[in-house]
Amino acid sequence: MDSKILLKTLFLEGIERCSPHRAIQESLHVNGDEMTIKNSHYSIDGWPVYLFSVGKAAVPMYEKAGEILGDHITKSLVITNDQKAAASCKADEVMVGDHPLPDDRSVEAGNRTVDFMKDIPSNAIFITLISGGTSSLLTLPAEGISVDDLASLFKLLNNSGAPIHDINTIRKHCSKVKGGQLLRYLHPEVTLVDLVISDVPDDELSMVGSGPTIPDWSSYQDAYHLLLEYDLWQTIPKSIRTHIEKGIRGEVEETVKPKESPIKTHQSEIISSARKLAEKIGELASQQAKKVTVADEPFNKDVEDVASSIADIVLSSADKEKSGIGQPGLFIFWGESTVQVTGDGKGGRNQELALRGACKIADHSNITWLSAGTDGIDGPTDAAGAIVDGSTIAKAKEKNLDPNSYLSDNDSYHFHEQMDKLFKTGPTGNNLMDVVMVLVN
């Protein structure tokens, strides 16, 4: 099979095997009037069950949970960024927010979520289904901050090169609903269960979607120091500086801390992640008699550092294979690179990672490299990423295309477009960070 087709097939099959439907099906079970989540059992006989699903995978997560729970569901609310999926969703109420920057619809969704939670009775079981994208889709700015100012902050953070842990620490402290603050709107006797699809490198529950129902260890002081570290303090809107300063002085409420959580019965589970996807792709590749190496840890550094680290591992193997002391195989990496955007071009972190990778493997004709976002959307583009090989740079030079020029302008999309290297899947309804697959033939 052609290397490019093989990598595409493995990626798409892996996404399907780790779909939100399957993740819910493997985690949530109902037998008569008993509900089982992992090793915990709940009686749902006569108890109202409320279902709330939010994020890029909100609709498929709700669909499977709704199918399993059936008539046990008392009321449901879904918040997604997928207009098409929203139109066919059978939840009691479906709302569409914006991503990657919040808008008025995101604020409307935030207000509706608060009202929804306030109406949940004390004897209810409340199940939240949370996936990546929640930070933007579910928004309720802190007092004195407009949604336009919040969107400006999000854009600055997205372009800063900061890792998601730092970005979401700041986001939590500009919100009324992140960092566990949704818990304040629930009756303390409610039984709360979170089923979470992780899109963060360390699978830290409090960081997925900025942790709307997960208590938070960070502080306003942390947010302030991070804004200084990334040289954003003087650039962010004044309303946000004012709010964080008030937080440092103790004039506004902190996020909910672990020892302050008001909910007495609370179970939270990661049900799918990039690690699981990488391992599943590895299993699929092994079935095709491929030697497979799956990274032990996620990548979460600057995109150039990630490209260099991956290339060092792959080129070492390729050299051994050429000399007859190694064998060809597939390398699978997973995580989230960071990009400091300084140019005016078009692209995403996966397209830039693929272009930097192409430069590293230039003239190694036996290497093919795929970098893709598992949600099918890489940056503000219609591509999931790109697939390059050892001949990409030489062929680009034949077309008088300078890869370094495109990199300096953060314009990887137009480079790959001209080289016919874009990888387009359309929205996958999933969100498990990014995957890099490198095949050495």
CORNOR-V71322 format. One record per residue. N is the residue number from 0. RES is the residue in one letter. PSI is psi in radians with two decimals (999 if undefined). Layout:
n->{N:N}
res->{RES:RES}
psi->{PSI:PSI}
//
This chain:
n->{0:1:2:3:4:5:6:7:8:9:10:11:12:13:14:15:16:17:18:19:20:21:22:23:24:25:26:27:28:29:30:31:32:33:34:35:36:37:38:39:40:41:42:43:44:45:46:47:48:49:50:51:52:53:54:55:56:57:58:59:60:61:62:63:64:65:66:67:68:69:70:71:72:73:74:75:76:77:78:79:80:81:82:83:84:85:86:87:88:89:90:91:92:93:94:95:96:97:98:99:100:101:102:103:104:105:106:107:108:109:110:111:112:113:114:115:116:117:118:119:120:121:122:123:124:125:126:127:128:129:130:131:132:133:134:135:136:137:138:139:140:141:142:143:144:145:146:147:148:149:150:151:152:153:154:155:156:157:158:159:160:161:162:163:164:165:166:167:168:169:170:171:172:173:174:175:176:177:178:179:180:181:182:183:184:185:186:187:188:189:190:191:192:193:194:195:196:197:198:199:200:201:202:203:204:205:206:207:208:209:210:211:212:213:214:215:216:217:218:219:220:221:222:223:224:225:226:227:228:229:230:231:232:233:234:235:236:237:238:239:240:241:242:243:244:245:246:247:248:249:250:251:252:253:254:255:256:257:258:259:260:261:262:263:264:265:266:267:268:269:270:271:272:273:274:275:276:277:278:279:280:281:282:283:284:285:286:287:288:289:290:291:292:293:294:295:296:297:298:299:300:301:302:303:304:305:306:307:308:309:310:311:312:313:314:315:316:317:318:319:320:321:322:323:324:325:326:327:328:329:330:331:332:333:334:335:336:337:338:339:340:341:342:343:344:345:346:347:348:349:350:351:352:353:354:355:356:357:358:359:360:361:362:363:364:365:366:367:368:369:370:371:372:373:374:375:376:377:378:379:380:381:382:383:384:385:386:387:388:389:390:391:392:393:394:395:396:397:398:399:400:401:402:403:404:405:406:407:408:409:410:411:412:413:414:415:416:417:418:419:420:421:422:423:424:425:426:427:428:429:430:431:432:433:434:435:436:437:438:439:440}
res->{M:D:S:K:I:L:L:K:T:L:F:L:E:G:I:E:R:C:S:P:H:R:A:I:Q:E:S:L:H:V:N:G:D:E:M:T:I:K:N:S:H:Y:S:I:D:G:W:P:V:Y:L:F:S:V:G:K:A:A:V:P:M:Y:E:K:A:G:E:I:L:G:D:H:I:T:K:S:L:V:I:T:N:D:Q:K:A:A:A:S:C:K:A:D:E:V:M:V:G:D:H:P:L:P:D:D:R:S:V:E:A:G:N:R:T:V:D:F:M:K:D:I:P:S:N:A:I:F:I:T:L:I:S:G:G:T:S:S:L:L:T:L:P:A:E:G:I:S:V:D:D:L:A:S:L:F:K:L:L:N:N:S:G:A:P:I:H:D:I:N:T:I:R:K:H:C:S:K:V:K:G:G:Q:L:L:R:Y:L:H:P:E:V:T:L:V:D:L:V:I:S:D:V:P:D:D:E:L:S:M:V:G:S:G:P:T:I:P:D:W:S:S:Y:Q:D:A:Y:H:L:L:L:E:Y:D:L:W:Q:T:I:P:K:S:I:R:T:H:I:E:K:G:I:R:G:E:V:E:E:T:V:K:P:K:E:S:P:I:K:T:H:Q:S:E:I:I:S:S:A:R:K:L:A:E:K:I:G:E:L:A:S:Q:Q:A:K:K:V:T:V:A:D:E:P:F:N:K:D:V:E:D:V:A:S:S:I:A:D:I:V:L:S:S:A:D:K:E:K:S:G:I:G:Q:P:G:L:F:I:F:W:G:E:S:T:V:Q:V:T:G:D:G:K:G:G:R:N:Q:E:L:A:L:R:G:A:C:K:I:A:D:H:S:N:I:T:W:L:S:A:G:T:D:G:I:D:G:P:T:D:A:A:G:A:I:V:D:G:S:T:I:A:K:A:K:E:K:N:L:D:P:N:S:Y:L:S:D:N:D:S:Y:H:F:H:E:Q:M:D:K:L:F:K:T:G:P:T:G:N:N:L:M:D:V:V:M:V:L:V:N}
psi->{2.43:2.42:-0.76:-0.77:-0.68:-0.82:-0.73:-0.81:-0.77:-0.73:-0.90:-0.67:-0.65:-0.77:-0.73:-0.74:-0.40:0.54:2.73:-0.66:-0.87:-0.69:-0.75:-0.77:-0.63:-0.27:-0.46:2.15:2.49:2.20:1.78:-2.06:0.30:2.28:2.33:2.24:1.96:-2.06:0.23:2.47:2.42:2.35:2.26:0.28:1.88:0.00:2.28:2.42:2.12:2.39:2.23:2.12:2.28:2.46:-3.09:-0.45:0.31:-0.80:-0.91:-0.56:-0.77:-0.76:-0.84:-0.74:-0.70:-0.68:-0.71:-0.75:-0.50:-2.27:-0.09:-0.35:2.19:-0.76:2.62:2.58:2.31:2.36:2.11:2.95:-0.01:1.73:-0.72:-0.80:-0.62:-0.64:-0.50:-0.03:2.38:0.19:2.80:-0.65:2.32:2.26:2.64:2.16:-3.10:2.72:2.39:-0.05:2.33:2.65:-2.95:-0.57:-0.61:-0.66:-0.71:-0.73:-0.68:-0.79:-0.71:-0.64:-0.75:-0.80:-0.70:-0.78:-0.60:-0.46:-0.08:2.15:2.83:-0.42:0.21:2.74:2.13:2.04:2.13:2.43:1.87:2.36:3.00:2.65:-0.20:-0.57:-0.65:-0.66:-0.59:1.77:2.37:1.66:2.59:2.79:2.26:-0.11:2.17:2.82:-0.54:-0.72:-0.68:-0.71:-0.66:-0.74:-0.82:-0.76:-0.77:-0.74:-0.74:-0.52:0.00:-0.32:0.09:2.54:2.81:-0.54:-0.78:-0.72:-0.83:-0.43:-0.71:-0.79:-0.73:-0.60:0.28:0.36:2.72:-0.09:-0.12:2.97:0.72:0.05:-0.30:-0.45:-0.48:-0.31:0.01:2.59:2.37:-0.30:-0.12:2.46:2.08:2.29:2.20:2.20:2.04:2.27:2.05:2.37:0.47:2.61:-0.66:0.18:0.59:2.03:-0.68:-0.16:-0.34:2.07:0.38:0.35:1.05:-0.51:0.20:2.15:2.69:2.35:-0.36:2.97:2.96:-0.62:-0.70:-0.79:-0.74:-0.84:-0.60:-0.70:-0.62:-0.76:-0.69:0.25:0.75:-0.17:-0.75:-0.16:-0.53:2.75:2.56:-0.63:-0.58:-0.69:-0.77:-0.76:-0.78:-0.66:-0.71:-0.69:-0.72:-0.62:-0.05:0.31:-0.26:2.72:2.47:2.96:2.87:2.18:2.70:-0.72:-0.15:0.00:2.18:-0.20:2.20:-0.65:1.90:2.02:2.28:2.31:2.36:2.10:-0.19:2.69:2.97:-0.61:-0.79:-0.69:-0.82:-0.74:-0.66:-0.75:-0.69:-0.73:-0.76:-0.73:-0.64:-0.56:-0.32:0.40:0.54:2.45:2.20:2.37:2.06:2.27:2.46:-0.56:2.70:2.68:2.50:0.96:-3.10:2.51:-0.62:-0.69:-0.71:-0.81:-0.74:-0.76:-0.77:-0.79:-0.69:-0.76:-0.81:-0.76:-0.59:-0.75:-0.72:-0.69:-0.68:-0.69:-0.72:-0.59:-0.01:0.12:0.04:-3.09:2.67:2.75:-3.13:2.29:2.28:2.17:2.71:2.62:-2.56:1.99:2.88:2.56:2.18:1.94:2.05:-0.24:-3.13:0.22:-2.96:2.42:-2.98:3.01:-0.54:-0.66:-0.66:-0.68:-0.70:-0.70:-0.76:-0.64:-0.71:-0.66:-0.63:-0.60:0.20:2.37:0.07:1.55:-0.23:0.21:2.32:2.40:2.15:2.26:2.20:2.59:2.33:-0.23:-0.10:0.05:1.93:1.86:-2.81:0.94:3.05:0.23:2.62:-0.44:-2.46:2.75:2.09:3.00:-3.07:-0.24:-0.09:-0.82:-0.72:-0.73:-0.57:-0.72:-0.56:-0.46:0.15:0.61:2.20:1.87:-0.62:-0.60:-0.74:-0.63:-0.72:-0.42:0.17:0.82:0.74:-0.54:-0.85:-0.48:-0.93:-0.59:-0.78:-0.45:0.03:0.81:-0.03:2.48:1.92:2.16:-0.33:2.93:2.30:-0.22:0.28:2.99:1.57:0.77:-2.53:2.70:2.40:2.20:2.22:2.12:2.19:2.01:999}
//
